[in-house]
């Protein structure tokens, strides 16, 4: 491809008259760097997806066990204890899942 701004055939020069190094998108170096960029962006997408799933697993387990505890309160007429035990069990289960998923994020 010809550079129409340069009168000497398209090769740009630095201030001291030497030709400047231009990396084309068709060269091998550009292909390797684009592969590295693509792999790193895919890894970032994977890690962000795992981070979202860790947060959702923590919140969902607490909410699910809260609902189970509320149902146990209605069934056994033990007013606050089913909800309290449900929240505590949900938090324990949620944190176990949270740490398992975070271990996957930092695993290489």
Backbone as JSON, one array per atom type, in Angstrom:
{
  "sequence": "XXXXXXXXXXXXXXXXXXXXXXXXXXXXXXXXXXXXXXXXXXXXXXXXXXXXXXXXXXXXXXXXXXXXXXXXXXXXXXXXXXXXXXXXXXXXXXXXXXXXXXXXXXXX",
  "N": [[0.84, -1.16, 0.0], [0.6, 2.19, -0.81], [1.87, 5.15, 0.6], [0.48, 8.17, 0.3], [1.17, 10.61, 1.28], [3.88, 10.8, 1.55], [6.53, 11.76, -0.47], [8.66, 10.17, -1.33], [8.16, 7.54, -2.14], [6.66, 6.32, -0.2], [7.87, 5.42, 2.13], [8.27, 6.17, 5.43], [10.32, 8.42, 7.31], [12.52, 8.93, 10.11], [13.53, 11.73, 12.23], [16.3, 11.88, 11.94], [16.76, 10.85, 9.42], [16.7, 8.11, 9.05], [14.87, 5.17, 8.08], [11.68, 4.66, 9.46], [10.4, 2.1, 11.62], [7.68, 0.26, 10.71], [4.96, -1.59, 11.69], [3.09, -3.86, 10.06], [-0.32, -4.91, 9.67], [-0.31, -7.31, 8.5], [2.02, -8.6, 9.06], [4.1, -11.07, 10.79], [4.6, -10.48, 13.48], [2.51, -8.79, 14.21], [0.37, -10.55, 14.04], [0.93, -12.39, 16.07], [0.79, -10.72, 18.32], [-1.88, -9.95, 18.18], [-3.1, -12.4, 18.64], [-2.3, -12.87, 21.27], [-3.61, -10.74, 22.49], [-6.26, -11.4, 21.94], [-6.5, -13.83, 23.33], [-6.03, -12.95, 25.95], [-8.19, -11.23, 26.3], [-10.3, -13.04, 26.09], [-9.77, -14.58, 28.34], [-10.2, -12.65, 30.3], [-12.95, -12.22, 29.95], [-13.87, -14.73, 30.72], [-13.08, -14.8, 33.41], [-14.55, -12.63, 34.43], [-17.14, -13.55, 34.04], [-17.14, -15.75, 35.76], [-16.82, -14.38, 38.16], [-19.24, -12.95, 38.33], [-20.98, -15.15, 38.52], [-20.18, -16.18, 40.97], [-21.01, -14.2, 42.78], [-23.77, -14.25, 42.32], [-24.35, -16.89, 43.08], [-23.82, -16.79, 45.82], [-25.74, -14.89, 46.75], [-28.12, -16.08, 45.86], [-28.19, -18.54, 47.23], [-28.51, -17.71, 49.88], [-31.01, -16.39, 49.74], [-32.64, -18.5, 48.85], [-32.43, -20.38, 50.97], [-33.51, -18.79, 52.98], [-36.17, -18.64, 52.17], [-36.83, -21.35, 52.38], [-36.51, -21.64, 55.15], [-38.51, -19.89, 56.03], [-40.74, -21.27, 55.09], [-40.49, -23.51, 56.72], [-40.97, -22.32, 59.18], [-43.69, -21.63, 58.86], [-44.77, -24.19, 58.64], [-44.01, -25.58, 61.01], [-44.64, -23.78, 62.99], [-42.73, -22.19, 64.37], [-41.79, -19.41, 65.0], [-39.42, -17.22, 64.61], [-37.2, -18.86, 64.23], [-36.83, -20.65, 62.08], [-36.35, -18.95, 59.87], [-34.02, -17.69, 60.76], [-32.21, -19.86, 61.02], [-32.29, -20.71, 58.38], [-31.15, -18.49, 57.01], [-28.56, -18.52, 58.1], [-27.61, -21.08, 57.32], [-27.84, -20.75, 54.55], [-25.97, -18.7, 54.15], [-23.61, -20.02, 54.86], [-23.51, -22.11, 52.93], [-23.5, -20.49, 50.64], [-21.05, -19.06, 50.94], [-19.23, -21.17, 50.77], [-19.63, -21.99, 48.11], [-18.92, -19.55, 46.91], [-16.16, -19.34, 47.5], [-15.23, -21.63, 46.19], [-15.75, -21.0, 43.5], [-14.21, -18.69, 43.22], [-11.68, -19.82, 43.49], [-11.5, -21.08, 41.04], [-11.3, -18.87, 39.39], [-8.76, -17.8, 39.89], [-7.15, -19.88, 39.21], [-4.78, -21.2, 36.94]],
  "CA": [[0.0, 0.0, 0.0], [1.44, 3.37, -0.95], [1.54, 6.29, 1.42], [0.44, 9.3, -0.62], [1.7, 11.82, 1.91], [5.34, 10.78, 1.45], [6.91, 11.82, -1.88], [9.78, 9.29, -1.68], [7.76, 6.15, -2.38], [5.82, 5.8, 0.85], [8.59, 5.0, 3.3], [8.42, 7.31, 6.32], [11.65, 8.5, 7.9], [12.61, 9.64, 11.37], [14.16, 13.05, 12.1], [17.7, 11.78, 11.5], [16.82, 10.35, 8.06], [16.57, 6.65, 8.97], [13.48, 4.75, 7.89], [11.02, 4.23, 10.7], [9.88, 0.73, 11.57], [6.23, 0.22, 10.71], [4.46, -2.96, 11.78], [1.87, -4.02, 9.28], [-1.25, -5.88, 10.22], [-0.07, -8.56, 7.8], [3.29, -9.2, 9.46], [3.99, -12.12, 11.78], [4.57, -9.89, 14.82], [1.17, -8.28, 14.46], [-0.5, -11.7, 14.23], [1.19, -12.93, 17.4], [0.28, -9.82, 19.34], [-3.33, -10.0, 18.17], [-3.49, -13.64, 19.29], [-2.15, -12.66, 22.71], [-4.68, -9.84, 22.92], [-7.52, -12.14, 21.89], [-6.5, -14.8, 24.43], [-6.16, -12.25, 27.22], [-9.56, -10.73, 26.43], [-11.15, -14.19, 26.38], [-9.54, -14.93, 29.74], [-10.88, -11.63, 31.11], [-14.38, -12.52, 29.89], [-14.1, -15.94, 31.53], [-12.95, -14.43, 34.82], [-15.67, -11.78, 34.84], [-18.31, -14.41, 34.12], [-17.05, -16.51, 37.01], [-17.05, -13.46, 39.28], [-20.69, -12.74, 38.41], [-21.63, -16.36, 39.0], [-19.88, -16.32, 42.4], [-21.89, -13.29, 43.5], [-25.14, -14.74, 42.18], [-24.48, -18.1, 43.89], [-23.89, -16.38, 47.22], [-27.03, -14.26, 47.02], [-29.21, -17.03, 45.61], [-28.25, -19.54, 48.29], [-29.08, -17.08, 51.07], [-32.43, -16.16, 49.49], [-33.32, -19.8, 48.78], [-32.54, -20.95, 52.3], [-34.44, -17.94, 53.72], [-37.52, -19.08, 51.79], [-37.03, -22.67, 53.0], [-36.71, -21.4, 56.59], [-39.84, -19.29, 56.2], [-41.68, -22.38, 54.94], [-40.41, -24.33, 57.93], [-41.68, -21.56, 60.23], [-45.14, -21.79, 58.66], [-45.13, -25.58, 58.84], [-43.82, -26.0, 62.39], [-45.03, -22.67, 63.85], [-41.58, -21.79, 65.2], [-41.74, -18.11, 64.34], [-38.25, -16.65, 63.93], [-36.05, -19.75, 64.17], [-36.66, -21.21, 60.74], [-35.73, -17.93, 59.03], [-32.65, -17.48, 61.24], [-31.4, -21.02, 60.63], [-32.21, -20.67, 56.92], [-30.17, -17.48, 56.6], [-27.22, -18.97, 58.49], [-27.23, -22.18, 56.41], [-27.66, -20.17, 53.21], [-24.69, -17.98, 54.12], [-22.53, -21.02, 54.86], [-23.5, -22.74, 51.6], [-23.1, -19.46, 49.68], [-19.62, -18.77, 51.03], [-18.49, -22.32, 50.24], [-19.69, -21.85, 46.65], [-18.17, -18.35, 46.55], [-14.73, -19.63, 47.53], [-14.95, -22.6, 45.13], [-15.74, -20.32, 42.2], [-13.04, -17.81, 43.21], [-10.51, -20.65, 43.24], [-11.45, -21.29, 39.59], [-10.89, -17.62, 38.74], [-7.32, -17.6, 40.03], [-6.44, -21.06, 38.71], [-4.28, -20.96, 35.58]],
  "C": [[0.9, 1.24, 0.0], [0.93, 4.49, -0.05], [1.6, 7.53, 0.53], [0.97, 10.59, -0.01], [3.22, 11.91, 1.78], [5.75, 10.79, -0.02], [7.98, 10.81, -2.28], [9.38, 7.82, -1.79], [7.0, 5.54, -1.22], [6.55, 5.37, 2.1], [8.8, 6.2, 4.21], [9.78, 7.25, 7.01], [11.56, 9.25, 9.21], [13.33, 10.96, 11.16], [15.6, 12.98, 11.6], [17.85, 11.12, 10.14], [16.71, 8.84, 7.93], [15.12, 6.27, 8.76], [12.89, 4.27, 9.22], [10.46, 2.83, 10.52], [8.36, 0.79, 11.71], [5.81, -1.24, 10.74], [3.14, -3.02, 11.05], [0.95, -5.01, 9.97], [-1.06, -7.25, 9.57], [1.23, -9.23, 8.2], [3.08, -10.24, 10.54], [3.89, -11.56, 13.19], [3.18, -9.38, 15.16], [0.2, -9.43, 14.71], [-0.31, -12.29, 15.61], [0.63, -12.02, 18.48], [-1.24, -9.8, 19.35], [-3.84, -11.29, 18.78], [-3.38, -13.51, 20.8], [-3.27, -11.78, 23.24], [-6.01, -10.57, 22.94], [-7.61, -13.14, 23.04], [-6.67, -14.1, 25.77], [-7.57, -11.68, 27.39], [-10.53, -11.88, 26.69], [-11.0, -14.63, 27.83], [-10.22, -13.92, 30.67], [-12.38, -11.84, 31.1], [-14.72, -13.72, 30.75], [-14.06, -15.59, 33.01], [-14.11, -13.55, 35.28], [-16.96, -12.59, 34.93], [-18.31, -15.24, 35.39], [-17.29, -15.62, 38.22], [-18.54, -13.17, 39.44], [-21.39, -13.97, 38.95], [-21.35, -16.59, 40.48], [-20.8, -15.43, 43.22], [-23.34, -13.77, 43.46], [-25.36, -15.99, 43.03], [-24.59, -17.77, 45.36], [-25.27, -15.81, 47.55], [-28.18, -15.25, 46.87], [-29.32, -18.08, 46.72], [-28.84, -18.96, 49.57], [-30.59, -16.88, 50.89], [-33.2, -17.48, 49.48], [-33.5, -20.4, 50.17], [-33.42, -20.1, 53.22], [-35.88, -18.37, 53.43], [-37.83, -20.45, 52.39], [-37.27, -22.51, 54.5], [-38.06, -20.79, 56.89], [-40.92, -20.36, 56.07], [-41.67, -23.3, 56.14], [-41.09, -23.63, 59.1], [-43.19, -21.71, 60.08], [-45.6, -23.21, 58.98], [-45.08, -25.98, 60.31], [-44.2, -24.94, 63.42], [-43.94, -22.3, 64.85], [-41.08, -20.45, 64.66], [-40.39, -17.62, 63.82], [-37.15, -17.66, 63.64], [-35.82, -20.37, 62.81], [-35.97, -20.22, 59.81], [-34.27, -17.72, 59.44], [-31.74, -18.63, 60.81], [-31.25, -21.07, 59.11], [-31.18, -19.67, 56.42], [-28.75, -17.94, 56.92], [-26.75, -20.1, 57.57], [-27.01, -21.67, 54.99], [-26.34, -19.43, 53.09], [-23.52, -18.95, 54.09], [-22.4, -21.67, 53.49], [-23.02, -21.73, 50.55], [-21.62, -19.15, 49.73], [-18.77, -19.94, 50.55], [-18.48, -22.25, 48.71], [-18.86, -20.66, 46.17], [-16.67, -18.64, 46.49], [-14.35, -20.68, 46.49], [-14.83, -21.92, 43.77], [-14.55, -19.36, 42.11], [-11.75, -18.59, 43.01], [-10.38, -20.94, 41.74], [-10.98, -20.04, 38.86], [-9.38, -17.49, 38.76], [-6.5, -18.8, 39.61], [-5.98, -20.78, 37.28], [-4.06, -22.24, 34.84]]
}
